Amino acid sequence: VLLYPNPTTGKLMINLGADTKATKVSVTDLSGIVRLVKEGDTTEIDLSSYPNGAYVIEIYTNKGKLVKQIIKE
């Protein structure tokens, strides 16, 4: 699983591989506020309108759940 670029200034790309599909992606800041939820197969998230800081990305796939941390600059 690749999330890039990290740190990011706006658009975050999600690469899960050929046989893995995202079913839902959520972005939560470190205070616990859910900032974004996208349903369906997602390969890109635009964080340009969000404040700078650290975020937790939860990616639900056809193979399970992945949790990654990213930095928005």
Number of C-alpha atoms within 10 A of each C-alpha: 11 12 18 14 15 15 15 18 16 16 15 21 17 18 16 16 9 6 7 14 18 22 17 17 24 18 22 17 18 12 8 10 10 14 12 15 14 14 11 13 14 17 14 14 17 13 19 14 8 14 10 14 12 16 22 17 20 17 22 19 17 11 11 10 13 13 11 13 16 19 14 19 15
